[in-house]
Amino acid sequence: MSIAGFPYPFVTGGPAYRSKVLVPSEEMDARNSREPDSHTNLIGPGSGSGSGSGSGGAAPIMVTAAELGAPFLRLRGISSAHLPSSAGPREEMIPFLTALLRESVPFIDSVAPKESNRPQPTTDLGTARSEWKPLKTKSSKVDNDGSTVVSLCERTLSAPELRAIERSAGMATSNTDDSETWACRRSVHRDSNAPGDGSASWGEFVTCFKDKHVECEEAFTPSIMGTRVLRDYDVAGLQVDDEHGDRYGSFTMKVVEARHKIGVKPLLKDRAFTVLQVTCSLLPREGESTAGVESKSEDSNEILVINIPVSDVENLATGTPAKEDPFRKDTVKGSFVSVERIRKLPTTENDRQAQIEWIMATASDARGSLPGWVQTMAVPGQIAKDVTLFLGWVAKERENKGGLVA
């Protein structure tokens, strides 16, 4: 099954507007071969696409993941033209979020599958021909009472593999011979808010990475010189299913720009990274408690953070002409893509200590004069340091402000 190949159409909308239906790319190809004039991608009433079109409403629009900008987990990013509109009904964002999750969840699951009996990921990125390769493990000392072991791994997708992914998604293939190397870290932490324990509670993880990601990341990352939100979407109440039937909700979606210091000026200019950032929570399965999930993200047992680079940031309105924008002045436009999964681990009879697993996978390109091989060597160590930076910052927040969670 291709990246765009999802098991069933996803219908949104109602009679007031033409909703979108997400369908597999091969189904679209078959339909277009049967109906040469169907380039408008309309599904008429009674086509069996689902009940979301509403009676008497306009026919929904049939779209594939490629038409929404997929594959998303690529350094090339998506163009501003593929960004969801913030002006229409919020339900119109469901096909985009569905396509994004159905690519991102299998990919991060390929690092450390949540369930041994779960089928292996079936998307091209989820079952990469290039396996994750373990790197050296780092032990980061947090304080006198605790240390955190960070396991590192990486995988490289060759140019032919990347082109195959593009073809499977129905996209025009790129001519580049560049590969993309992903680095990933995994760490496990005690779910604890005890002073001086060198860890973090579930509520602190949720606050920092799900609810206030932009503000908190800037606070604990010394290299970030500033951040700003260019677009903030109203996605309240939306829910999306992944390939395994898991349902995600409590979404946030923003276009975020961050300015990073990467070295000593004027030898190395600051880098400006612009991403579409999506966070969400895994909702309880049927039969599990659902009280407060939409209003309190900490009631969930898993959160996701996904960053997709936006390739043409100059087309995003900032209120200031591009040449006069002080935020981007004397910067080089960089690119990074990442998927992050933070979840509570099940307890066992032998170990009742609540634990939290934190996984983050990323590919990045600072561009400019920095050679790619230098960046590839440096990234694993840098992302391992992020764990220490976060936990050290949490300890200081507890000491100075009494904690991050009321």
Beta strands, then each sheet from edge to edge (+ up, - down):
strand 1: 10-11
strand 2: 20-22
strand 3: 61-63
strand 4: 133-134
strand 5: 138-143
strand 6: 146-157
strand 7: 180-190
strand 8: 224-232
strand 9: 240-241
strand 10: 247-260
strand 11: 270-282
strand 12: 302-309
strand 13: 331-333
strand 14: 335-345
strand 15: 355-365
sheet 1: 1+ 2- 3-
sheet 2: 4+ 6- 5+
sheet 3: 4+ 6- 7+ 15- 14+ 12- 11+ 10- 8+
sheet 4: 4+ 6- 7+ 15- 14+ 12- 11+ 13+
sheet 5: 4+ 6- 7+ 15- 14+ 12- 11+ 10- 9+
end
